[in-house]
Amino acid sequence: MYCTKGNKNRLPQKLSITVLAVFCSLWGMAQKLVHYDLYMQDTIVNYAGKQKRAIAVNGQIPMPTLEFTEGDTAEIVVHNLLKESTSLHWHGVFLPNKEDGVPFLTQMPIEPGTTYTYRFPIVQNGTHWYHSHSGLQEQIGMYGSFIMHKKSDDKTFRKGIDDLPTVPLIISEWTNLNPNNVHRMLHNASDWFAIKKNATQSYAEAIRSGYFKTKLRNEWKRMLAMDVSDVYYDRVLLNGNPFTDLHNIDGKPLKAGDKVRLRIANGGASSYFWLRYAGGKITVVASDGNDVQPVEVDRLMIAVSETYDIVVTIPESNKAYELMATTEDRTNSASYFIGNGTKQMVGAMPRLKYFEGMKMMNGMMKMNGDLDDMGMSMSWNKMDMNVVMYPEITGTESKMGKGKMEMGDSHNRYNANALGNIVTLNYSMLQSPTNTTLPANAPVKEIKFTLTGNMNRYVWSMDNKVLSEADKIPVKKGEVLRITLYNNSMMRHPIHLHGFDFRLLNGHGENAPLKNIIDIMPMETDTIEFLANTEGDWFFHCHILYHMMAGMNRVFSVDDYKNPLLPNKQMAYKMLQRESNMPHLMAQNDFATNGNDGEWMLQNARWSLGTEWRLGYNNMHGYETETHLGRYMGRMQWLMPFIGFDWRYRKVGIDEHEKNLFGQANTKDNRAMLSMGVNYTLPMLLRFQSEIFMDGIVRLQLMREDIPVSKRLRAGFMVNTDMEYMADLRYIINRNMGIRTHYDSDMGFGIGLSINY
């Protein structure tokens, strides 16, 4: 709005000018401009014993807490002092699409050495956060709290809640590994993180624990070991520190009876966190920035990118009570001590019972890779499929019974609140204090998504399509979009919607809670709905950073929005699709006494290009290389047709009369030939390969790599119809190095150092 002056010769005009000036003044007061300058810059940190690169904003990690009051206008100027492009997304904030901060979808990346201004009205209130939406920058420091306060005269103001002393808390994790290496290791099925977490579930561990049959059945169904999170982290941080004391607020020391409202955001890249408080019950008063009817619990799980407002009470003076955030896999935690005096600990969480989880997983998984819902109707986190792993609920020995679950008692078997005295928050407990129904006359567009994935190759998708294989989903402005989500993967997924809050249809009717994140557990079917009343291209994705970058995304295109920041939207969208399907390299090489052998492989969600080699130290052993280019097929990607090239020479063994198992002339010692064939993953994770060469020679091969013998010992073998065979053992020293011994029918016995990348 612009205020201008008019002709001063006439009284009516003077009066008009005065009224206009007063109005402009009042408007200016109501529309307060809140300005922040944010300077992104590389820095060096030492959170876990090593100096590592991170990104600091205004010299700090996490990024500064940004605070506004509903009715303000936000003006945030980004100064990119990095050597790479960046962006900022305002998680859960309602704003014009061009301000949403998703590179190649709502804006172009903020290039190095440039300045960029985000400007948007603050039209809501609540606890939110902000983070980079560029690459993996969120993992190394680019996250911060974003708080929008209620107006003092807000009709929804809750006395005794909204007037409490308030502290923003943002949880995060830190790894000393480069996030790009983390992502690559996940795609290469490295089990180094499981070793670090003591969660390998090898055959030796299975036998020792009495779960040998469980382990056999697990691999018979072509599954890897049970896990509840992808990455091992070296540190957990609360507001950038593993331990923090809160002695006073606004200069006033905390004492017995005081209540504190904590605005908690999970700014972690991939970790869910248990929240527990040593001072008693936790009262949940808001979720994802939206008020809920207060509910008391003993603990809650905060999903990746979720926010919860909780109220805690200090029971006694001269004591400081621990609020602990513990990773879902219970390997690490951070603590926030509230109060003054002797520290009161909440206690560590017991180690998960991984083999019980494996047994549960065996019962859920069909041979074709689908999940068997076993007659259960699951939703809203009421049935925690991991509850079999919780010793604090199920005890040191399983109370879950043997074999497949029976109908009738299945709900109680997986309902943590039914099994124990510990009350755990679930979505069915959330209820809005106000009516959240959508316009009854709005047209409804119904969409269903099945969440799919392949842990072996770390491909995450919706309806078995990654973003690079999916077009934008058109939505008409003013439509109600009702989305049903079914999780047919073995991982839980926190699905986030940009630009809107959605209603969780959790049985509370008109008072269904509003959120922008829904955590969906395996086998759950949940329904959400929202009114698409703001045009633009809005991201809808799993907020586990590495799942998002692996393809679990979609875009809702509300009307044909002409974004002034994207003159070529089609080209920009292709760049966005490419970012979530980047190729990943893996390589390994064994320096052994009988020769040198190894492989390299470049893969994305569907394609694989790789070469294996075996090089002898003399002409007697010769050399051989095999190169394959293939495409993985099917939802589980067990089948890969390929074309190949085989090039080999060995002096010893060449005999034109030598035959393979099919009676064909055996050219395995002197071959330079194109081929075609298929790879298929059999039960027990055996890899079967059928290959035919241009000269008509057929080769069948059976192999298995990385058989988990013990925590650090891996075995493997190969046999084929060329009458070649190999067996090996490898001891893992660290994530890049091991000691390997093997016997090869062509090259004999060898031992040496194994290097992998």
C-alpha positions in Angstrom: 0.0 0.0 0.0 1.3 3.4 -0.9 0.4 6.7 1.0 0.4 9.9 -1.2 -0.2 13.6 -0.7 -3.0 15.5 -2.5 -4.0 19.2 -3.1 -3.9 21.2 0.2 -6.2 24.1 -1.0 -9.4 22.4 0.0 -10.6 21.4 3.4 -12.2 18.1 2.3 -9.0 17.1 0.7 -7.0 18.1 3.8 -9.4 15.9 5.9 -9.0 13.1 3.4 -5.2 13.4 3.6 -5.4 13.3 7.4 -7.6 10.2 7.4 -5.3 8.6 4.9 -2.2 9.4 6.9 -3.7 7.9 10.0 -4.8 4.8 8.1 -1.3 4.5 6.6 0.2 4.8 10.1 -2.1 2.1 11.5 -1.5 -0.1 8.6 2.2 0.3 9.0 1.9 -0.7 12.7 -0.2 -3.7 11.9 2.1 -4.8 9.0 5.4 -4.7 10.9 8.3 -5.5 8.7 10.7 -7.9 10.5 14.0 -8.0 8.8 16.8 -10.6 9.1 20.2 -10.9 7.4 21.5 -14.4 7.1 25.2 -15.0 6.1 26.0 -18.5 4.9 29.6 -19.4 5.3 31.8 -22.5 5.6 33.2 -23.3 9.0 35.1 -26.0 10.8 33.5 -27.7 13.8 34.6 -30.5 16.2 31.5 -32.2 17.6 32.8 -35.7 17.8 36.6 -35.7 18.1 37.5 -34.6 14.6 37.6 -31.3 12.8 35.0 -31.3 10.0 33.4 -29.0 7.5 30.1 -27.5 8.4 28.0 -24.5 7.3 27.4 -21.8 9.8 24.8 -19.0 9.4 25.7 -15.7 11.1 28.6 -17.7 12.7 26.4 -20.2 14.5 24.9 -23.8 14.3 22.0 -24.2 14.4 21.0 -21.2 12.3 19.5 -18.2 14.3 16.0 -18.6 15.7 13.7 -16.3 13.6 10.7 -14.9 15.5 7.6 -13.1 14.2 4.1 -12.2 15.3 1.1 -13.1 13.2 0.4 -10.1 11.0 4.1 -9.2 10.5 5.9 -9.2 7.1 9.0 -11.3 7.0 12.0 -10.0 5.0 14.9 -12.4 5.1 18.0 -11.6 3.1 20.3 -14.5 2.3 24.0 -13.7 1.7 25.6 -16.7 0.1 29.3 -16.7 1.0 29.7 -20.4 0.2 31.4 -21.9 -2.8 28.2 -23.7 -3.8 24.6 -22.7 -4.4 22.1 -22.8 -1.5 18.4 -22.1 -0.6 16.1 -21.8 2.4 12.8 -23.5 2.8 10.3 -22.3 5.5 9.0 -25.6 6.8 5.2 -25.5 7.5 4.8 -21.8 6.6 2.0 -20.5 4.4 3.4 -18.2 1.8 3.3 -17.4 -2.0 4.8 -20.3 -3.9 7.8 -18.4 -5.2 8.9 -17.9 -1.6 8.9 -21.6 -0.7 12.6 -22.1 -1.2 12.8 -25.3 -3.3 15.5 -24.9 -6.0 14.3 -25.7 -9.5 10.7 -25.9 -8.3 9.9 -22.5 -6.8 13.1 -20.6 -7.5 16.5 -21.0 -9.0 19.4 -21.8 -6.6 21.0 -18.9 -4.8 24.4 -18.9 -6.5 27.8 -18.4 -4.7 28.6 -14.8 -3.9 25.0 -13.5 -4.5 22.3 -12.1 -2.3 18.7 -13.2 -2.3 15.6 -11.8 -0.5 12.6 -13.8 0.7 9.6 -11.6 1.6 6.2 -12.9 2.7 3.4 -12.1 5.1 3.1 -14.0 8.4 -0.5 -15.3 8.3 -0.3 -18.0 11.0 1.3 -18.8 14.3 3.0 -21.7 15.9 6.3 -23.6 16.1 8.1 -24.3 12.8 11.6 -24.4 11.5 13.6 -23.7 8.4 16.4 -25.4 6.5 18.3 -25.6 3.3 16.6 -27.5 0.5 19.8 -27.8 -1.5 21.6 -31.1 -1.7 22.6 -32.4 1.7 23.4 -29.1 3.3 20.7 -29.6 6.0 22.9 -32.4 7.4 25.9 -30.1 8.1 24.3 -27.2 9.9 21.6 -25.5 7.8 18.6 -25.8 10.1 17.0 -23.4 12.6 13.8 -22.6 14.6 11.1 -20.4 13.0 8.6 -19.2 15.6 5.4 -17.3 14.9 3.7 -15.9 18.0 0.0 -15.3 18.4 -1.3 -11.8 18.6 -2.1 -10.6 22.1 -5.8 -10.4 21.2 -6.0 -13.8 19.4 -9.3 -15.5 20.2 -7.5 -18.8 20.4 -5.1 -17.6 23.2 -5.1 -20.3 25.9 -4.4 -19.0 29.4 -2.0 -21.2 31.2 -0.4 -22.4 28.0 0.2 -19.5 25.6 1.4 -17.2 28.4 4.0 -19.7 29.8 7.7 -19.0 29.6 8.8 -20.5 26.3 12.1 -22.0 25.0 12.7 -23.1 21.3 14.6 -26.4 21.0 15.8 -27.9 17.8 17.1 -31.5 17.7 19.8 -32.5 15.2 22.4 -35.2 14.6 26.0 -35.0 13.6 28.2 -37.4 11.6 31.9 -37.0 11.0 31.4 -38.5 7.6 30.8 -36.4 4.6 27.0 -36.6 3.9 27.7 -37.5 0.3 29.7 -40.5 1.5 26.8 -41.4 3.8 24.4 -41.3 0.9 26.7 -43.4 -1.3 27.3 -46.0 1.4 23.5 -46.4 1.8 23.1 -47.0 -1.9 26.0 -49.5 -1.9 24.3 -51.5 1.0 27.3 -51.0 3.3 26.6 -52.5 6.7 29.2 -50.3 8.4 26.5 -48.3 10.2 25.1 -51.6 11.6 28.5 -52.6 12.9 28.8 -49.2 14.6 25.4 -49.6 16.2 26.1 -53.2 17.2 23.1 -54.3 15.1 24.6 -56.6 12.5 22.5 -59.7 13.3 25.0 -62.1 11.9 24.7 -65.9 11.8 27.0 -66.2 14.8 25.0 -63.7 16.8 21.7 -65.5 15.7 23.0 -68.9 16.9 24.3 -67.4 20.2 20.9 -65.8 20.8 18.8 -68.8 19.8 17.5 -67.2 16.5 19.2 -69.3 13.9 15.9 -70.3 12.2 14.8 -66.7 12.3 17.9 -65.6 10.5 17.5 -68.4 7.9 13.9 -67.4 7.2 14.9 -63.8 7.0 17.4 -64.4 4.2 15.1 -67.0 2.6 12.7 -64.1 2.0 15.5 -62.1 0.5 15.7 -59.6 3.3 18.6 -57.9 4.9 19.0 -57.6 8.7 16.4 -55.7 10.7 17.0 -52.0 11.5 15.0 -49.1 12.6 17.2 -46.3 11.2 19.6 -45.9 8.3 22.6 -44.0 9.7 24.8 -44.2 12.7 25.5 -40.7 14.1 28.4 -39.6 16.3 26.5 -37.0 18.2 23.0 -35.8 19.0 22.5 -32.1 19.6 19.9 -29.9 21.2 20.3 -26.3 20.1 23.8 -27.3 18.9 25.0 -28.9 22.2 24.9 -32.5 23.6 24.2 -31.1 27.1 22.6 -27.8 28.0 21.4 -26.3 31.3 18.3 -24.1 31.6 18.5 -22.3 35.0 16.4 -19.3 34.3 14.1 -17.7 31.8 14.0 -13.9 31.3 16.4 -13.5 34.2 14.1 -15.4 36.7 15.5 -18.6 38.3 13.3 -21.7 37.8 11.8 -23.1 40.9 9.4 -25.8 42.1 6.0 -25.6 40.4 7.2 -23.6 37.5 6.0 -24.7 34.1 8.0 -24.3 30.9 6.7 -24.6 27.3 9.3 -26.1 25.0 8.9 -25.5 21.3 10.6 -28.6 19.9 11.5 -29.2 16.2 13.2 -32.3 14.9 15.8 -30.8 12.5 17.6 -34.1 12.0 18.4 -35.4 8.6 17.2 -38.9 9.2 16.7 -39.7 12.9 13.5 -40.1 14.8 13.8 -39.2 18.5 12.3 -40.4 21.7 11.5 -37.5 24.1 11.3 -38.3 27.8 11.4 -36.1 30.9 12.7 -37.0 34.4 10.3 -34.7 36.1 7.1 -36.6 35.2 4.5 -36.4 32.6 4.8 -34.5 29.3 1.8 -32.4 28.3 1.5 -32.1 24.5 -0.2 -28.8 23.5 0.6 -28.3 19.8 1.9 -30.3 16.8 3.4 -28.9 13.6 2.5 -25.4 14.7 -1.2 -26.2 15.4 -2.9 -26.2 18.8 -4.2 -29.5 20.1 -6.2 -30.4 23.1 -3.6 -30.9 25.9 -2.8 -34.6 26.4 -0.5 -36.1 29.0 2.0 -38.8 28.0 5.1 -40.5 29.4 7.0 -40.2 26.2 6.6 -39.4 22.5 8.4 -40.1 19.3 9.1 -37.0 17.2 9.4 -37.9 13.5 12.0 -36.3 11.2 10.9 -32.6 10.6 7.9 -32.8 13.0 7.4 -30.1 15.7 5.7 -30.5 19.1 5.0 -28.0 21.8 5.2 -29.6 25.2 4.7 -28.3 28.7 6.9 -29.7 31.5 6.7 -28.9 35.3 9.6 -28.6 37.8 8.4 -30.9 40.7 10.9 -29.8 43.3 13.4 -27.0 44.1 17.1 -27.5 44.1 16.9 -30.1 41.3 17.4 -29.9 37.5 15.3 -32.4 35.5 16.6 -34.0 32.3 14.7 -33.8 29.1 16.4 -36.4 26.9 16.2 -36.8 23.1 17.3 -40.4 22.2 17.6 -41.7 18.6 15.0 -44.3 17.7 17.8 -46.9 17.5 18.9 -45.9 21.0 22.5 -45.4 20.1 22.9 -41.8 21.1 21.2 -39.0 22.9 21.3 -35.3 24.0 20.1 -33.8 27.3 18.5 -30.5 28.3 18.4 -30.0 32.1 15.6 -27.8 33.4 15.8 -26.2 36.8 18.5 -25.5 39.4 20.3 -28.0 41.6 21.1 -31.7 41.5 20.6 -33.3 38.1 17.8 -35.8 38.0 18.4 -38.3 35.2 15.7 -39.9 33.1 17.9 -42.9 32.4 19.2 -44.6 29.3 16.8 -46.6 27.1 17.6 -50.3 26.9 19.0 -51.8 23.8 16.6 -52.9 21.1 15.9 -56.6 20.7 16.9 -56.8 17.0 16.2 -60.5 16.5 12.7 -60.1 17.8 12.3 -57.3 15.2 13.7 -59.7 12.6 11.1 -62.3 13.6 8.4 -59.7 13.3 9.6 -58.7 9.9 9.6 -62.3 8.7 6.0 -62.6 9.6 5.1 -59.4 7.8 6.9 -60.0 4.5 5.5 -62.2 1.7 7.9 -64.0 -0.7 7.1 -61.4 -3.4 8.3 -58.5 -1.2 4.8 -57.2 -0.3 3.8 -56.8 3.3 1.1 -59.1 4.7 -1.3 -57.0 6.8 -2.4 -60.2 8.6 -6.0 -58.9 8.8 -5.1 -55.8 10.8 -6.4 -52.3 10.1 -3.6 -50.1 11.2 -3.4 -46.3 11.3 -2.3 -43.2 13.3 0.7 -44.9 15.0 -1.6 -46.8 17.4 0.1 -50.0 16.5 3.9 -49.7 16.7 5.3 -52.6 14.8 8.6 -52.1 16.5 7.1 -52.7 20.0 8.4 -56.3 20.0 11.9 -54.8 20.2 11.2 -52.6 23.3 12.5 -54.4 26.4 10.9 -51.7 28.6 7.5 -53.0 27.4 7.9 -56.6 26.4 10.6 -57.6 28.9 13.9 -59.3 28.4 12.2 -62.3 27.0 9.5 -62.0 24.2 5.9 -62.0 25.3 4.8 -61.9 21.6 4.5 -65.6 21.1 5.9 -67.8 18.3 5.2 -67.7 14.6 2.7 -65.7 12.7 0.2 -63.6 14.7 -3.3 -64.7 15.0 -6.4 -62.6 14.3 -8.1 -61.1 17.4 -5.1 -60.4 19.6 -2.9 -58.8 16.9 -3.8 -55.2 18.0 -2.8 -55.7 21.6 0.4 -57.5 20.5 1.6 -54.3 18.8 -0.1 -51.6 20.9 2.5 -50.2 23.3 -0.2 -48.5 25.4 -2.1 -51.8 25.8 0.9 -53.8 26.7 2.5 -51.6 29.3 2.1 -48.8 31.8 4.2 -46.4 29.8 1.9 -44.1 27.9 3.3 -43.3 24.4 1.8 -40.5 22.2 0.1 -41.6 19.0 -1.8 -39.6 16.4 -5.2 -40.9 17.6 -4.7 -38.8 20.7 -4.4 -35.6 18.8 -7.5 -33.4 18.6 -7.9 -29.8 17.5 -9.6 -27.4 19.9 -11.4 -25.8 17.0 -13.5 -27.0 14.0 -11.2 -27.9 11.1 -13.7 -29.1 8.5 -13.2 -28.0 4.9 -15.8 -26.4 2.7 -18.6 -28.8 2.1 -19.3 -27.6 -1.4 -15.7 -27.9 -2.6 -15.0 -30.6 -5.2 -12.9 -33.5 -3.9 -10.0 -35.1 -5.8 -9.0 -38.4 -4.3 -5.4 -39.8 -4.7 -3.8 -42.9 -3.4 -0.1 -43.5 -2.9 1.7 -46.7 -2.0 5.0 -46.0 -0.3 7.6 -48.4 -1.8 11.2 -49.1 -1.5 14.2 -51.4 -1.8 16.6 -51.4 1.2 19.1 -53.6 -0.6 19.7 -50.9 -3.3 18.3 -48.0 -1.2 15.7 -46.9 -3.7 12.7 -45.1 -2.2 9.6 -44.4 -4.3 5.8 -43.8 -4.4 3.9 -46.3 -6.5 7.2 -47.8 -7.5 8.2 -44.5 -9.2 11.0 -42.1 -8.2 10.5 -38.4 -9.0 12.5 -38.7 -12.2 9.8 -41.1 -13.5 6.8 -39.0 -12.4 5.1 -35.9 -13.8 3.6 -33.2 -11.7 0.1 -34.0 -10.4 -2.4 -31.4 -11.6 -4.8 -30.0 -9.0 -7.5 -27.3 -9.5 -7.4 -24.4 -7.2 -10.3 -24.7 -4.7 -10.3 -28.5 -4.8 -10.1 -30.6 -1.7 -7.3 -33.1 -2.2 -7.9 -36.3 -0.2 -4.9 -38.5 -0.1 -4.7 -42.1 1.1 -1.2 -43.3 1.9 -0.3 -47.0 2.4 3.2 -47.9 3.6 4.3 -51.1 1.8 7.9 -50.7 2.9 9.8 -51.9 6.0 10.7 -48.4 7.0 8.6 -45.6 8.6 8.3 -42.5 6.5 7.6 -38.9 7.6 5.7 -37.4 4.6 5.7 -33.6 4.4 3.4 -31.4 2.4 4.7 -27.9 1.4 2.5 -24.8 1.6 -0.5 -26.3 3.4 -1.7 -28.0 6.6 -3.7 -31.1 6.2 -6.4 -32.7 8.3 -5.5 -36.1 9.8 -8.7 -38.1 9.5 -8.1 -39.8 12.8 -11.6 -40.3 14.1 -12.1 -36.9 15.8 -14.5 -35.7 13.1 -14.8 -31.9 13.0 -11.9 -31.6 15.4 -9.4 -33.6 13.3 -5.9 -32.2 14.0 -4.0 -30.1 11.5 -0.4 -31.1 10.6 2.1 -30.8 7.7 4.0 -34.0 8.5 2.5 -37.5 8.9 4.7 -40.3 10.1 3.5 -43.6 8.5 4.7 -46.9 9.9 5.0 -50.1 7.9 1.6 -51.6 7.0 -0.2 -48.4 8.0 -3.0 -46.9 5.8 -3.7 -43.2 6.7 -5.9 -40.6 5.0 -5.3 -36.8 5.0 -7.0 -34.0 3.2 -6.5 -30.3 2.5 -8.0 -27.4 0.6 -5.8 -26.5 -2.4 -6.4 -22.7 -2.2 -3.0 -21.4 -3.0 -1.7 -21.8 -6.6 1.8 -23.1 -7.3 4.0 -26.2 -7.5 4.1 -27.7 -4.0 6.6 -30.4 -3.0 5.2 -33.6 -1.3 8.0 -35.9 0.0 9.5 -38.1 2.6 11.5 -35.8 4.9 14.2 -38.4 5.7 16.8 -36.5 3.7 18.4 -39.5 2.1 15.0 -41.0 1.1 14.0 -37.7 -0.5 17.3 -37.6 -2.4 16.7 -41.2 -3.5 13.4 -40.4 -5.1 10.5 -40.5 -2.7 8.9 -37.3 -3.9 5.9 -35.9 -5.8 4.8 -32.4 -6.9 1.2 -31.1 -6.7 0.7 -28.4 -9.3 -2.2 -26.2 -8.2 -3.5 -24.4 -11.3 -1.0 -23.1 -14.0 1.0 -20.8 -11.8 3.3 -18.4 -13.7 6.3 -18.2 -11.4 8.3 -15.1 -12.3 11.5 -16.7 -10.9 11.3 -19.7 -13.3 11.0 -18.6 -16.9 11.5 -22.2 -18.1 9.5 -24.4 -15.6 9.9 -27.5 -17.7 13.7 -27.3 -17.8 13.8 -26.5 -14.1 11.6 -29.5 -13.2 14.0 -31.8 -15.1 16.8 -30.5 -13.0 14.8 -31.2 -9.8 14.1 -34.8 -11.1 17.8 -35.3 -11.9 18.8 -34.2 -8.3 16.8 -37.1 -6.8 18.2 -39.7 -9.0 22.0 -39.1 -9.0 24.4 -41.9 -9.9 26.5 -43.4 -7.1 29.9 -44.9 -7.4 31.3 -47.9 -5.5 34.6 -49.6 -6.0 36.7 -52.3 -4.2 40.1 -53.7 -4.9 41.9 -56.6 -3.3 45.7 -56.6 -3.3 46.4 -60.3 -2.7 49.3 -62.6 -2.9 47.9 -64.4 -6.0 46.9 -61.4 -8.0 44.7 -58.3 -8.0 40.9 -58.4 -8.3 38.2 -55.9 -7.8 35.2 -54.1 -9.3 33.7 -50.7 -9.8 30.0 -49.9 -10.3 28.0 -46.8 -11.1 24.3 -47.0 -10.3 21.2 -44.9 -10.0 17.6 -45.9 -9.2 17.2 -48.2 -12.3 20.5 -48.5 -14.2 23.8 -50.2 -13.3 27.1 -50.1 -15.1 30.0 -52.1 -13.7 33.2 -53.9 -14.4 34.9 -56.8 -12.5 38.5 -57.7 -13.0 41.0 -60.4 -12.0 44.7 -59.7 -12.9 47.4 -62.3 -12.4 51.0 -61.4 -11.7 52.2 -63.4 -14.8 51.0 -64.9 -18.1 50.2 -68.1 -16.4 47.3 -66.5 -14.5 46.6 -63.9 -17.2 43.7 -61.5 -16.9 40.0 -61.3 -17.2 37.4 -58.5 -17.1 33.6 -58.5 -17.3 31.6 -55.4 -18.0 27.8 -55.3 -17.6 25.2 -52.6 -18.3 21.8 -53.5 -17.0 18.5 -52.1 -15.9 16.7 -53.3 -12.7 13.1 -54.3 -13.2 10.1 -54.7 -10.9 9.2 -53.2 -7.6 11.7 -55.2 -5.6 14.3 -54.9 -8.4 15.3 -58.6 -8.1 15.6 -58.9 -11.9 18.2 -57.1 -14.1 18.5 -57.8 -17.8 21.9 -56.7 -19.1 24.3 -56.6 -22.0 28.0 -57.3 -21.4 31.5 -57.7 -22.7 33.8 -60.4 -21.5 37.6 -60.1 -22.2 40.0 -62.6 -20.8 43.2 -64.5 -21.5 45.1 -67.1 -19.5 48.0 -69.2 -20.9 47.7 -72.2 -18.6 44.5 -74.3 -19.2 44.0 -73.4 -22.9 42.8 -76.5 -24.6 40.5 -76.5 -27.6 39.1 -79.8 -26.4 38.1 -78.5 -23.0 34.3 -78.4 -22.5 32.0 -76.6 -20.2 29.2 -78.3 -18.3 26.9 -78.1 -21.4 29.4 -79.9 -23.6 30.2 -76.6 -25.4 33.8 -75.6 -26.2 35.1 -73.8 -23.2 36.5 -70.4 -24.2 36.9 -69.1 -20.6 40.7 -68.8 -21.1 40.6 -66.8 -24.3 37.5 -64.7 -24.9 36.7 -61.3 -26.2 33.0 -61.4 -26.7 29.7 -59.4 -26.3 26.9 -61.1 -24.4 23.5 -60.6 -23.0 21.8 -62.1 -20.0 19.9 -61.6 -16.8 20.7 -61.4 -13.1 18.1 -62.5 -10.6 18.1 -62.5 -6.8 17.0 -65.8 -5.4 15.9 -66.7 -1.9 18.8 -66.7 0.6 20.0 -63.6 -1.4 21.7 -65.8 -3.9 22.5 -64.1 -7.2 21.7 -66.2 -10.3 23.1 -65.1 -13.6 22.3 -66.5 -17.0 24.5 -65.3 -19.9 24.8 -66.1 -23.6 27.8 -65.0 -25.7 27.8 -64.1 -29.3 29.4 -67.4 -30.3 26.5 -69.3 -28.7 28.3 -70.3 -25.5 26.0 -70.3 -22.4 27.2 -69.6 -18.9 25.1 -70.0 -15.7 26.5 -68.7 -12.5 25.5 -68.7 -8.8 27.1 -66.5 -6.2 26.6 -64.8 -2.9 28.6 -61.9 -1.4 28.8 -60.5 2.1 27.3 -63.5 4.0 27.3 -62.2 7.6 29.2 -64.9 9.5 29.9 -62.7 12.6 29.8 -59.0 13.4 32.9 -58.2 11.3 33.4 -61.4 9.3 31.9 -61.8 5.8 32.0 -64.8 3.5 31.2 -65.3 -0.2 31.3 -67.9 -3.0 30.9 -68.2 -6.8 30.4 -71.3 -9.0 29.5 -71.4 -12.7 29.2 -73.7 -15.7 32.6 -72.7 -17.1 33.8 -74.9 -14.2 35.1 -71.9 -12.3 34.6 -71.5 -8.5 35.7 -69.2 -5.8 35.3 -68.9 -2.0 36.4 -66.0 0.3 36.4 -64.7 3.8 36.8 -61.0 4.7 37.4 -59.4 8.1 36.2 -55.8 8.2 38.7 -53.5 9.9 36.9 -50.2 9.2 34.5 -48.8 6.6 37.1 -48.7 3.8 39.5 -51.5 4.7 39.5 -55.3 5.4 41.7 -58.4 5.3 40.6 -60.9 2.7 41.6 -64.5 2.0 40.2 -66.4 -0.9 40.7 -69.4 -3.2 40.1 -69.0 -6.9 40.0 -72.0 -9.3 42.0 -70.1 -11.8 44.4 -68.1 -9.6 44.8 -70.3 -6.6 45.0 -69.3 -2.9 45.6 -65.7 -1.9 45.5 -63.3 1.0 45.8 -59.6 1.1 44.3 -56.2 1.9 40.9 -55.3 0.6 40.1 -51.6 0.0 36.6 -50.4 -0.8 35.0 -47.0 -1.6 
